[in-house]
Amino acid sequence: MYSGLSHVGVFSFLKIFLASCTLSFLKNGFRNDIYAGGNYSQKLQPFEGLSYIEEKPFLKTNDNNNTILLKLYKQDILSKNITTYYGQVVIGENSENKINVLYDTGSTEFWIPFENYKGPNFNNTHNIYKRTKSFKYKYDKKGLPSRLEVNYLSGKIIGFDGYDTVKLGRDLSVSHTNIAFATDIDIPLLEEFKWDGIVGLGFENEDSRKRGIKPFLDHLKDDRILTDRKLKNMFGYYINDTGGFITLGGIDNQFKRTPEEEIIWSPVSTEMGFWTKNRSVLCSIVILSISMLTTVDILGIRKETIPYMNERNEDNVIVKYEGFHDGGSKSIVDTGTFLIYAPKKTMDGYLKDLVLTSCEDKNKLPYIIFQLKGKKMKTLQSFTVIEIVLSPNDYVIEYIDQVKLTRECILGIQVDEKNEEDYINGWTLGQTFLKAYYTIFDKDNLQVGFVRSRKATHNRNNSHEMKTYVNIQEITERNNSRGKSGKGSISYNGPLGQTGNEK
């Protein structure tokens, strides 16, 4: 649903907040990373953190993994019990402006506050762009500066389109980059955040085409910014309880749970145009327009409860493959959303028993297994089903109540009440999911990759450590149903154990 009030796609940075301002996962939570393991599980040595990476926002190329690291900082806003991650870019040919930004796969817009900004107190707490010698206006067909306006129920942003040089890392420069410069920011709630604007990492959409705006990823690709450095047109997103990194140009093995783990890939659906949909929630703020999106196919989900998980000594857990349960089809991976959002029919049906009344109930919750469509296998003339597992420790958010000073827990999976309006009947995999999986966005090959993340801290007492599960089941063209396996399936080797051939 588009709005005539807006010439810009939805700023999905607002999605980092929850529908009812639910609580964030604070640094000092009681997280215990326990994962069920299949027959190739292993214990890992305690990970002492990422202290060997210098504490600077711009890091030079990691030659061992052929990537450029862009540091992400974590901000906990205790007054509203929310968390956000942001980085920094330098704007101007002579590096005049340092701007904190939210990297968002859910929008195309590159937005920062302009020097003559007007609004309540925003410029007292934020970095404001000051015009440089490399700055240029973008003019419309009438020869006037191209204006834009974005409307929210609680306020609006007004500005214009222009260009300037953007620098990432120590020596990565992107000249003549399309930037939206905001001159009026009337959303008081944004004053508390340390980031000043957003870098949209989405694809071109209808709105950007009409305005003649080239998305930032297209700048990187068309100008050969990465490929001339023998880097790839891809980026990774890694976050943990202390911060994170954007891995620009490739895959960095240090952010995998173990370096030898394979990344599993799911093809991106290009029929709708973005990595993710623009789904924005800021308490009572509701965005009046949405943009097209690119999605991955979640064929279904299932759940498994592992009794006495913490008391088991063996690594193998035998489970029965149940086939697909409804989970929606077109689903999205979104760095601008905090929670995981499920289709209403799934939460009201198959997951209706996903209830949490206290932190002690977490041990009774099931493992949630997402069944994604994998890449087609040339040798088998079929596609695979990828199973990605979230344990209760992944999707239960623990925090300290700042008033009672008590340990509290909430579900990190919530119902998506707006899916019908947004024309999506699938899942939104936000930061709660992304903490568990180092996620790769591959623009050249139109695919998204997943691998278990290496944690900033590690619990020595955990007896089960789960690695990313790859290649679950072959689905041939003649057995492409959402039901049980048929003659076209191969042996099931699930993430929580193995069974033989399904009959």
N, C-alpha and C positions, 0 to 999 in steps of 0.2 A: 504494500500500500504506500503510494507516494503522496507527498503533500506539496501543494502549490506554494506553501510558505517557505520551502527550503530548496536551495539550488545545490545543496551539498549532501553527500551521503551521510548516514548516521555516524556521529562520533562515538564509536563503540568503546571509548575509554570509560564511558559511564557504566559499562557492563561489569566493571570490577566491583560494583556494589551489588548488594543482594536486594531481592524484591521487598523485603521488610527490614532492610539494614541488619541482617543477621551477622553473627559474630565471626571475627577473623581467627586465623590460626596464628597465635602469637609465638614469639621466639622461645619463650620458656614453657611451652606446652609440654604435656607428658607423653609425647609420641614414642611409641615402640614399634620399630619397623620389623614386623614379623610377617613373613610371606610363606605360603605353602609351596612346596617344591615338588617337581617331577623327578624323574630318574636321573636328571643331569644337574640337580641342584648342588650347591656347594656352599660351605661357609666362607666368608670373606674376612680378611684381616681388618681390624678397625681402621677406618679412614680418618686421618688426622685433619682433614679439611683442605682448603685450597690456598693455604698461606704462602705457598711458593709462587703464586701468581701475584705480581706486584699490585698494590692497592691503588690503581689509577684507572680512570674511566676509559682511557684510550690505550690499548695494548697492541704492540707490534705483532706481526704475523707469527703464529705458532708454526715453526718450520716442520716440526715432527708430524703434525696433522694437517698442515697446509690450510690454516684458517686464520681469520682475523678475529680477535676476541674483543667484544664490547661489553663492558661491565654493566650489570644491572644492580641497582641498590634497592633494598627492601625498606618500605616505610610502614610502620604500624601506627595507626591513628587511634589511640586508645579511647578517645572521647566518643568515637562512633564505632569502635570495634571492627575496623576494616583494615585491610592490608593492600598495598599496591607495590609494583616493581617499576623502576624507571631507570633510564640511562641518560647519556649526555651527547649532544652533537655540537659542533662548532660551525657557525654560519658567517660567511663573509670571506672574500679572497684573502684577506690578511688576518683571518681568525679573530674578528672583532667581537663576536657574540658567542657566549657559551650558554646553551639552552638545555634544560632538563626535559626529557621527553618520555612519553609512554610509547613503546613499540607495540603496535596493534595489528594483528592479522585480520581483524574484523572491520577494517575501514581502509579506504584508499587515500583519504585526506592527509596531507602533511600540513599541520596547523601550528602556528606560534603567535604570541601576542606582539603587536606592533608598537612602535615607540610612542605614538600619540594615543595609546590606549585610554579608554574612558570606562570607569566602572568602580565599584566599591572595594577599595583596599587591595585589589589584586596585585597592583604594582608594588605594594609595600612588602609582599612576601614572595614575589616571583621575579625571575629574570625576564626582562623585556628586550625584544629585538630593537637595536638601533640601526638606522639606515647606513649602508656601507657603499663604497664606490662601485661594488659589483652588483648592487641591487638594481632591478629593473621592474617596471610595471608590466602587467599583461593587459592588453587592450582588447575590448570587445569589437564587434563588427561596426559599431558607430564611432570607433576611435577613442572611446572613453575607458578609464580603468575598469576592469572587470570586477563587478561587485558580487558579494555573496551574503546570504543570511541564513542562519540555522535557528529554528525556533524550538523551544522546549516548554513544557507546561510551567516550569518554574523560572524561565528566563530565556535568553537568547544570546547568540554570538553573531556579530556583524563584522564584515571585513572585505578584503579584496584579494584577487589573485596576483601573484608576482613571481619573480625569479631571484635566486641568489646562489652562491656557491656553498655547498654543504660538505663538511669534512667529518669523516669517520675514521677512528684509529689515528695513528700518528701521521700518516702520509697518504690517506685515501681521500681524494677530493672529487666531488661531483659538481661540475659547473652547470650554471643555467638550470637549476632544479626548480620545478614547480612547487611553490609554497603558498599556502593561504595565510595571509596576515590579518589577524583579528584586531580591530580597532575598538570594539565594544564587547565586553564579556560580562554579561549580567547573570551570573550563576554563583551566588555567594558561597554555596557549599564547596566549590572548587578552591576556595582560598586556603584551605588547610593542607593541600597537597604540595609536595615538593617539586613535582613535575610541572612544567610551564605550558607544554603543548603535546602534540602526538605526532609520531611518524607512522602513517598508515602503510602497512605492508601488504595490502590487498591488491587484487588485479584491477585492470580497467573495467569500468562499468558504464552503464548508460549515462549516468550523470557526468562522469569525468569526460566522456566522449563529447557530450553536448557543450561542455565548458572548454574543451580543447586542453584538458589537463592530462599530463603524462604521469602515471603513478611512479612512486620512487623506485620500485623494483624494476620498472621498465627503463628508467634512467640508467640503472646499474647495468642492465643487459644491453640496451641499445648502444650505449657509449663504451661498451666493453671494459667497464671499470674493473670487474673481477677477472674476466677471462684473459685480459692482457697481463695479469699477474699470475697466470696459471691457476686461478681459482675457479670455482664453479658458481653458477647462478643458483645458489641455494643458501639457506641460513638455518641454523639450529636454535632452539629455545630451551634453555636449561635454567631452572630455578630450584632453590631449596629454602630452608628456614632462615638463612642469613642473607641471601642475595641471589645472584645468578649471572648468566652470560648469554649474549647473542653470539653465536659462532658463525661469522659471515664468510661465505665462500667455500664451506665444506663441513666436514664432520670431525669433531674433536673427541678422540677416544677417551680422554681423561674424564669425560662427563658420563661415560657409560658405567654401569655397575662393575663390569669387568671389561678390559680392552678388547678381549676376543669375542665378545658377544656380537651377534649379527643384528643388523637393523632390519626390521620387517616393514615392507612397503605396501601402502594401500593407494590405488589410483585415485586421482582427484576427478570429480565430475565437473566438466567445464560448461555444462549447459546453463549454469546460472551465474557464473562470473567472479566469485570471490573464494578465497580460502574458507571463509566463514560468512555467516549471515550477520547483519548488523542488528543485534538484539540488545537493547539498552535499557537498563533499569537503574535508577538512582532514587531509592525510596519512593517518593511520590512523583518523581520526574519521569515522564513518559515521552519518548521521542515520537515526533509526529510523522516521521518518514522512515522508510527502510530502503536498503539497496539490494541488488542482486548478489548472489553468492556462489561460491564453489563448495562442493560438499564431498565427503567420503561416504561410502555405502556401509552402514551397519546393518547386516542381514538379520541380526537378532541378538538376544542376550540369553544368558542362563545364570543360575545361582547355585552355589555349592556350599554346604555347611560342613566344616571339618571338626568333628567332635574332639575334644581334649587336644587341641592342636598344640598347645604349649607343652604338653606332657609326652608327646611322641618323640621317640629317639630316631626312628628311621626317616629317610627323606622321601620315600615313596608313599603316595596316598592313592588308593585305587578308587576311581569314581566311574560312574556310568554316563555315557554320552546320551544326552536327551534330545539332541536336535535343536532347532531354532525356536526361540520364543519371541513374541513380537517385541520389537525395539525401534520400529521406524526404519525407514530406508535412508533417505538423504540426511546425513548428520554432519556436524561441523566441529572443527578444532579451533579454539579461539583464545588467543593470549589476552584478550581484553575482557574476559568473563572470569569471575572468581570461582563460582560453584560449577558443579555438573548439573545440567538441566535435562530431565527425562520427559518423554512424551506423556501427556496426561493419561492416555489409555494404558500405558505401561505401569505407571505409578498407582493407578486405581485398580489395576488388574494383577499382573504377574508379580509386581513388587509391593503389593499392598501390605505385606507383613514386614516391610522394612521400617521398623519403628524403633526409636531410641528414646528412652525415658531417663536414663542415667548413663554415666560413663561405664558402669559395670555391665551394662547391656551390650557393650561393643563386642565382647567375646561370643555373644550369641548370634551375631549378625553373619550373613553369608558372604562368601566371596562373589563379587559380581564379575561376570566374564562377558566381554564384548566380542561379538563375532563379526569381523569386518571382511569385506571382500578384498582379497589379495590380488596380486598381479597375475595375469594370465601366463601359464607355463607353456612355452612353445613345444616342449617335448611331449607333453600330455594333452595338448590342445584343450586345455581347461583352465579354470582359475582356482586358486586356493582360498580357503577360509582361514583368516588370521584370528586367533583368540588372544585378547589382551585382558589380563587379570588385574582387578583391583581388590585388595584385601580390605577388611574393615579399618585397618590402620591407615589406609590410603584415603578412604572417603569419609571417615569420621573426623570432624574438626574439634580439637581440644583447645581450651583456652582457660585463662584465669579470670574469673569474675572480679573486676577491679573494685567493686564495692564490698562484696562478701568475702573476697580473697579465697574463693573456693574453686576447685577444678570442675569445669563444666564441659559438656559435649553436645554437639549438634551434628546432624547429618549433612554431609557435603553434597548430597544428591537431593535435589528438590524438583518438584513438578514444574514443567514449563506451561504456564497458563496461557501464554501468548502464541503457541505454535500454530494454531489455526489462522490467527490473524496474520502471522508472518509467513504463511504458506510453507511451513516446515513441519514435517511429522516425524522428526528424528531427535537425536540427542545433541546437546551442546556440551562439548568437553572443554571446560575452562581450566583455571589454574590449579584447582584441586586435583584434576587429572594430570596436568602438566608437571606437577611436582614429582609424580611417580615415574613419568616417562620423559626422557630427553627426546624431543620431537624435532624432526627435520622437515623443512618445507622446500621441496625441489621444484623450482619454477621451470627449468628446461624440460624435465620429464613429467611434469604435472602429477606429482605423487607426494604423499606425506609418509614419513618414516617414523617408527617408534622403537625405542630400546629402553630398558630399565635404567633409571638415573642412578648415578652414584650419589650417595647422601653425604651431607656435610658432617654428620655425626653418625655413629654406628653403635648399636647396642651389642655388647659382647655376649649377652645371655641368650640371644636369639638362636634357636636351634634350626630354623628353616629360613633359607634365603632363596627367593625365587628369581630366576633369570627370565628374560623375555622369552615368551613362547612363540615359536615360528610355525609355519606350515602344518596346520591341523588336519585338513581334509581336502581331498580333491573333489571338485564339483564339475562333472562333465556336462556338456551341452544337453545331453539327454536326461541328466539327473540334476536339473537346476531348480529344485523346489525348495521351499522353506520348511519341509518336513524332515522325516527321518532319512538316514542314509540309505541309499539303494545300491544297485549293482555297480554303479560308477564310482563308489567311494573306496578310499584306501583305508588302511588300518588307522584307527583313531589313536592319537598320542597326545592327550590333553595336557593342559598346563598343570593340573593337580594330580597327574598320574597317567596310567595307560589302561586301555582295554584292548581287546582283540577286535577283529573285524565285526562291524555291526551287521546283524542279520535282519 
